[in-house]
Amino acid sequence: MVGRLSAAGGLRLTEVHRFANRPVRLPDGLRWDVLGLYGDVLDGLAQAARSARVVSVGIDSWAVDYGLLDASGRLLGNPFHYRDTRTEGVADRLERVLPAKKLYGITGLQHLPFNTVFQLAAEGSSPQWGLARTLLMIPDLLTYWLTGSVGAEATNASTTGLFDAREAVWSHTVLDRLGIPRGLLPPLRFPGDRAGTLRPEAAEATGLPGGTPVTTVASHDTASAVVAVPAAEAGFAYVSCGTWSLAGLELAAPVIDERARAANFTNERGIDGSIRFLRNIMGLWLLTESLRTWRSQGLPSQLGPLLDEAAAAKPFAALVDPDDPSFLPPGDMPARIAAYCVRTGQRAPREPGAVVRCILESLALAHRATLRTAAELAGRDVRVVHLVGGGSRNELLCRLTADATGLPVVAGPTEATALGNVLVQARAYGLVGDVPEMRALVAAGERLRRYEPSGTESAWAAAAARVGLR
């Protein structure tokens, strides 16, 4: 994505290269094709060089996954995918060394089986582990290949389970308890820092000048997306909705207590030292995996007609907990949804439209429960929900979320992550001011849609109770 900031203060994004991100299942597990991704990054930068005068480059990606480098800086194998099963049971084994309560008290991190800390514990028996000298999260790895500079950006570091949420430093307590060498983790960087400039080889491959700066952004994609939430007032909640739904609040300080741990809330870093107090919800992964399954079976898989069928389907006919562990791995999602319904005494949806209705209503219920709990734990009043990311294009999901929460939902921007990335770069070069000014730019330049709640609270409360929500 190329972002252009005009003299008049307008911000415009242009997509110059889009590419697939397909994991590869090898005999030893599910891996990312990070070499292919880097090749596409170079291709995208080459397209950008042909269309604009590029003054800065910034990289964001998903969280928790990493690459290991040896003493010479070589990558020790393609990174594992967080949906790989190698971390099953690891958290239980670590409990004896570092109890979950103690770990949460330091990191404030939601317990998820694929957190980096658990991946590293699973890594300990591999041949690569003995050779590893540096760990780089995915955006830091790509930045290293572009620049030759090693560092760890803080918003992504905060998702690892190795980061002290209060002090904003790597936790030596966690590292030492788990036997992870302190030197494995590189120095921290923060959004707006200069990461380096393009290496000659990267400049040649892209056509960009060799001195082109690579700027550290909020490299966790959700952190970048929250930068671009077009909120003009306090009292907002957000849902960054794509493969995952990240639902929560922006706070000035972490909330780390037993109630937050029991509710499985996370405290991750945001821009300017803010805290993203949120829960990860399984998100539109359930829908995209269903579409992929139907496509492979030769069934209709066009999203538009399926959403029309879902809108006309019977409300609350079947509901699931999106965070049920059975939905985490890739596979036949409609069959898993049917199995969940049978297991919980419900009639399984048969038609694709009914399955889509089930998924979207279940996500809306999860948004409702998560945002209500976040507000209680943080002592905040929420007056509006900003739904950003790819899910903001799903009108039915936006409408159901407004009805479920009983709050207005402002949908958009779709490309919130890219906007936040570009805005942090622009601020580093003095082209834009503080976060409110960034958000005002987004609000002025994006087409936002507002959905007022119209549902019946008693019906949503009864539906929530069916899946153990609130």
SULCORWO-V520612 format. One record per residue. N is the residue number from 1. RES is the residue in one letter. SS is DSSP state (A for helix, B for strand, O for the rest). PSI is psi in degrees with one decimal (none if undefined). NEAR is the number of other C-alpha atoms within 8 Angstrom. Layout:
N,RES,SS,PSI,NEAR
N,RES,SS,PSI,NEAR
This chain:
1,M,O,132.5,9
2,V,B,125.3,9
3,G,B,132.3,10
4,R,B,126.9,7
5,L,B,117.7,10
6,S,O,163.4,7
7,A,O,-28.5,5
8,A,O,-1.8,4
9,G,O,4.1,7
10,G,O,148.9,9
11,L,B,128.2,11
12,R,B,135.3,8
13,L,B,141.8,9
14,T,B,126.8,7
15,E,O,125.0,7
16,V,O,-17.1,9
17,H,O,125.8,8
18,R,O,137.4,6
19,F,O,157.2,5
20,A,O,152.9,4
21,N,O,87.1,6
22,R,O,121.8,6
23,P,O,161.7,9
24,V,B,126.4,8
25,R,B,114.3,8
26,L,B,169.8,7
27,P,O,-27.7,4
28,D,O,4.1,5
29,G,B,-175.2,10
30,L,B,123.9,12
31,R,B,157.6,13
32,W,O,142.9,11
33,D,O,72.2,12
34,V,A,-26.0,8
35,L,A,-41.7,7
36,G,A,-39.4,7
37,L,A,-43.0,9
38,Y,A,-39.4,9
39,G,A,-40.4,8
40,D,A,-31.3,9
41,V,A,-45.4,8
42,L,A,-43.3,11
43,D,A,-41.3,10
44,G,A,-39.9,11
45,L,A,-34.0,10
46,A,A,-41.1,12
47,Q,A,-40.5,11
48,A,A,-40.8,12
49,A,A,-30.5,12
50,R,A,-15.8,7
51,S,A,-10.1,6
52,A,O,163.3,7
53,R,O,102.9,5
54,V,O,123.4,9
55,V,O,-10.4,6
56,S,O,149.8,9
57,V,B,138.3,10
58,G,O,142.0,11
59,I,O,129.9,11
60,D,O,161.7,12
61,S,B,-171.4,9
62,W,O,175.9,9
63,A,O,-175.3,11
64,V,O,-30.4,12
65,D,O,156.7,12
66,Y,B,164.2,12
67,G,B,149.5,14
68,L,B,132.7,14
69,L,B,146.9,15
70,D,O,-173.0,12
71,A,O,-23.5,9
72,S,O,2.0,5
73,G,O,11.4,7
74,R,O,143.6,7
75,L,B,130.2,9
76,L,O,70.2,10
77,G,O,153.2,7
78,N,O,138.2,11
79,P,O,145.0,12
80,F,B,150.5,11
81,H,O,138.2,10
82,Y,O,-18.8,8
83,R,O,2.1,9
84,D,O,151.6,11
85,T,A,5.5,6
86,R,A,-17.3,7
87,T,A,2.2,12
88,E,O,127.2,7
89,G,O,-6.5,6
90,V,A,-42.0,11
91,A,A,-38.5,10
92,D,A,-38.6,7
93,R,A,-36.1,8
94,L,A,-19.8,9
95,E,O,-34.1,9
96,R,O,-28.2,7
97,V,O,-42.3,8
98,L,O,94.1,11
99,P,O,147.3,9
100,A,A,-36.6,7
101,K,A,-41.7,7
102,K,A,-43.7,8
103,L,A,-44.8,12
104,Y,A,-36.9,12
105,G,A,-24.2,9
106,I,A,-48.9,11
107,T,A,-23.6,14
108,G,O,26.1,17
109,L,O,136.7,12
110,Q,O,136.6,11
111,H,O,111.9,6
112,L,O,138.0,5
113,P,O,-18.3,9
114,F,O,9.0,10
115,N,O,149.1,13
116,T,A,-38.7,13
117,V,A,-37.4,9
118,F,A,-34.4,12
119,Q,A,-39.8,11
120,L,A,-36.7,8
121,A,A,-36.7,9
122,A,A,-26.3,10
123,E,A,-20.7,8
124,G,O,-22.4,7
125,S,O,2.3,6
126,S,O,152.4,7
127,P,A,-33.2,6
128,Q,A,-31.3,9
129,W,A,-39.4,9
130,G,A,-21.3,6
131,L,A,-12.2,9
132,A,O,134.5,13
133,R,O,-19.7,10
134,T,B,136.8,13
135,L,B,129.3,12
136,L,B,126.1,16
137,M,B,161.6,14
138,I,A,-49.1,12
139,P,A,-30.9,11
140,D,A,-34.1,12
141,L,A,-45.5,11
142,L,A,-39.4,10
143,T,A,-39.4,14
144,Y,A,-44.2,11
145,W,A,-33.5,8
146,L,A,-35.3,10
147,T,A,-23.1,13
148,G,O,4.6,9
149,S,O,134.4,9
150,V,O,131.9,10
151,G,O,170.2,12
152,A,B,114.4,14
153,E,B,138.3,15
154,A,A,-37.5,13
155,T,A,-35.9,15
156,N,A,-37.6,15
157,A,A,-33.6,11
158,S,O,-7.5,15
159,T,O,1.5,13
160,T,O,-24.6,12
161,G,O,11.6,11
162,L,O,7.8,13
163,F,B,133.4,14
164,D,B,113.0,13
165,A,O,-27.2,14
166,R,O,-40.1,8
167,E,O,-12.5,5
168,A,O,47.2,9
169,V,B,162.6,8
170,W,B,139.8,8
171,S,O,108.8,10
172,H,A,-30.4,7
173,T,A,-48.4,6
174,V,A,-46.6,10
175,L,A,-46.0,12
176,D,A,-40.4,10
177,R,A,-35.8,9
178,L,A,0.0,9
179,G,O,28.9,6
180,I,O,122.5,8
181,P,O,133.2,8
182,R,A,-34.9,8
183,G,A,-8.2,7
184,L,A,-28.9,10
185,L,B,126.0,11
186,P,O,169.9,11
187,P,O,148.3,7
188,L,B,145.8,9
189,R,B,162.2,11
190,F,O,153.4,11
191,P,O,128.2,14
192,G,O,-16.2,11
193,D,O,149.0,10
194,R,B,120.7,8
195,A,B,-33.0,13
196,G,B,-164.7,10
197,T,B,161.3,11
198,L,O,133.1,15
199,R,O,156.2,10
200,P,A,-39.5,7
201,E,A,-39.1,7
202,A,A,-38.2,12
203,A,A,-42.3,12
204,E,A,-40.4,9
205,A,A,-26.2,8
206,T,A,-18.3,12
207,G,O,6.1,9
208,L,O,154.2,11
209,P,O,146.4,7
210,G,O,-26.1,11
211,G,O,9.1,6
212,T,O,124.7,12
213,P,B,144.5,12
214,V,B,117.3,14
215,T,B,136.4,15
216,T,O,125.1,16
217,V,O,-176.0,16
218,A,O,94.3,19
219,S,O,-12.9,16
220,H,B,125.4,12
221,D,A,-35.2,12
222,T,A,-37.4,10
223,A,A,-40.9,15
224,S,A,-40.1,18
225,A,A,-39.0,18
226,V,A,-32.1,13
227,V,A,-37.9,13
228,A,O,12.8,14
229,V,O,121.1,13
230,P,O,52.5,10
231,A,O,135.8,10
232,A,O,-4.2,7
233,E,O,164.8,5
234,A,O,173.2,5
235,G,O,22.0,9
236,F,B,149.9,12
237,A,B,165.2,14
238,Y,B,153.0,14
239,V,B,111.7,13
240,S,B,106.4,15
241,C,B,116.2,15
242,G,O,-128.6,11
243,T,O,-41.8,9
244,W,O,154.1,12
245,S,B,116.3,13
246,L,B,107.2,13
247,A,B,127.8,15
248,G,B,-153.8,14
249,L,B,158.4,13
250,E,B,121.5,9
251,L,B,164.6,9
252,A,O,-21.4,7
253,A,O,153.9,7
254,P,O,154.7,11
255,V,O,100.3,10
256,I,O,95.2,10
257,D,O,178.7,7
258,E,A,-32.9,6
259,R,A,-42.9,7
260,A,A,-38.9,11
261,R,A,-43.9,13
262,A,A,-34.1,7
263,A,O,-4.5,7
264,N,O,48.2,10
265,F,O,151.1,14
266,T,B,151.5,11
267,N,B,96.8,16
268,E,B,154.1,13
269,R,B,146.0,14
270,G,O,-164.3,13
271,I,A,143.6,10
272,D,A,36.9,5
273,G,A,5.7,7
274,S,O,166.2,11
275,I,B,130.4,13
276,R,B,101.2,14
277,F,B,104.8,15
278,L,B,173.4,13
279,R,B,143.2,12
280,N,B,126.0,8
281,I,B,146.4,11
282,M,O,-16.5,13
283,G,O,-159.9,12
284,L,O,3.1,12
285,W,A,-40.7,10
286,L,A,-37.7,12
287,L,A,-46.1,9
288,T,A,-36.8,9
289,E,A,-34.0,12
290,S,A,-45.1,11
291,L,A,-41.5,11
292,R,A,-41.0,9
293,T,A,-46.5,12
294,W,A,-38.6,11
295,R,A,-43.1,10
296,S,A,-22.8,7
297,Q,O,3.2,6
298,G,O,18.6,6
299,L,O,160.5,7
300,P,O,131.1,6
301,S,O,17.7,9
302,Q,O,123.9,7
303,L,A,-40.4,7
304,G,A,-57.2,6
305,P,A,-35.2,7
306,L,A,-36.3,12
307,L,A,-35.8,12
308,D,A,-42.8,9
309,E,A,-39.6,10
310,A,A,-40.3,12
311,A,A,-31.5,8
312,A,A,-8.5,6
313,A,O,162.1,9
314,K,O,128.6,6
315,P,O,142.6,5
316,F,O,26.6,8
317,A,O,-37.1,8
318,A,O,140.8,10
319,L,O,150.1,13
320,V,O,162.0,12
321,D,O,111.0,9
322,P,O,-22.2,13
323,D,O,9.8,8
324,D,O,132.4,8
325,P,A,-23.3,5
326,S,A,-18.4,6
327,F,A,-3.3,12
328,L,O,-48.4,9
329,P,O,158.8,7
330,P,O,152.6,8
331,G,O,-164.6,6
332,D,O,89.9,9
333,M,A,-41.8,12
334,P,A,-37.2,9
335,A,A,-37.5,7
336,R,A,-37.6,10
337,I,A,-43.0,11
338,A,A,-43.1,10
339,A,A,-40.4,9
340,Y,A,-45.1,9
341,C,A,-43.6,14
342,V,A,-42.9,10
343,R,A,-28.7,7
344,T,O,15.4,6
345,G,O,24.9,6
346,Q,O,158.7,8
347,R,O,124.3,8
348,A,O,138.2,10
349,P,O,137.6,11
350,R,O,-46.6,6
351,E,O,144.6,6
352,P,A,-39.4,8
353,G,A,-37.4,12
354,A,A,-34.7,13
355,V,A,-43.8,13
356,V,A,-42.3,12
357,R,A,-45.0,13
358,C,A,-46.3,14
359,I,A,-48.5,13
360,L,A,-39.6,11
361,E,A,-38.6,12
362,S,A,-39.6,12
363,L,A,-41.7,12
364,A,A,-39.5,13
365,L,A,-39.7,15
366,A,A,-39.4,12
367,H,A,-45.2,12
368,R,A,-52.7,12
369,A,A,-42.6,10
370,T,A,-45.0,12
371,L,A,-36.0,12
372,R,A,-42.4,8
373,T,A,-42.1,9
374,A,A,-44.1,13
375,A,A,-40.7,12
376,E,A,-46.6,8
377,L,A,-35.0,10
378,A,A,-6.3,7
379,G,O,39.7,6
380,R,O,150.8,8
381,D,O,132.5,6
382,V,O,127.7,9
383,R,O,-18.2,9
384,V,B,149.5,11
385,V,B,125.5,13
386,H,B,118.6,15
387,L,B,113.5,15
388,V,B,168.8,18
389,G,O,-173.1,15
390,G,A,-32.7,10
391,G,A,-17.5,14
392,S,A,-16.9,15
393,R,A,-12.9,8
394,N,O,94.1,8
395,E,A,-39.7,7
396,L,A,-42.4,9
397,L,A,-42.1,13
398,C,A,-44.1,14
399,R,A,-42.8,12
400,L,A,-36.5,11
401,T,A,-40.5,14
402,A,A,-45.6,15
403,D,A,-42.9,14
404,A,A,-43.3,13
405,T,A,-20.7,11
406,G,O,22.2,10
407,L,O,152.3,11
408,P,B,142.6,12
409,V,B,123.8,16
410,V,B,117.4,12
411,A,B,129.7,14
412,G,O,158.7,16
413,P,O,155.5,15
414,T,O,-44.1,10
415,E,O,49.1,11
416,A,A,-40.5,16
417,T,A,-47.0,14
418,A,A,-39.2,10
419,L,A,-45.6,14
420,G,A,-39.7,14
421,N,A,-51.8,16
422,V,A,-38.8,10
423,L,A,-37.8,10
424,V,A,-39.7,12
425,Q,A,-43.9,15
426,A,A,-39.7,11
427,R,A,-36.8,12
428,A,A,-24.5,10
429,Y,O,17.0,6
430,G,O,19.0,7
431,L,O,-11.0,8
432,V,O,158.1,9
433,G,O,-131.2,8
434,D,O,-179.1,7
435,V,A,-43.9,7
436,P,A,-37.7,7
437,E,A,-39.8,9
438,M,A,-46.7,13
439,R,A,-33.5,14
440,A,A,-37.0,11
441,L,A,-42.9,11
442,V,A,-47.1,14
443,A,A,-36.0,11
444,A,A,-28.1,6
445,G,A,-9.9,9
446,E,O,150.5,8
447,R,O,108.3,7
448,L,O,146.7,9
449,R,B,139.2,7
450,R,B,131.0,8
451,Y,B,120.0,11
452,E,O,144.2,10
453,P,O,140.4,13
454,S,O,4.0,7
455,G,O,172.8,9
456,T,O,121.4,7
457,E,A,-40.7,9
458,S,A,-37.0,6
459,A,A,-41.9,8
460,W,A,-36.6,11
461,A,A,-41.6,9
462,A,A,-40.4,8
463,A,A,-41.1,11
464,A,A,-41.0,11
465,A,A,-30.3,9
466,R,A,-30.0,8
467,V,O,18.4,9
468,G,O,23.6,7
469,L,O,-157.8,9
470,R,O,none,7
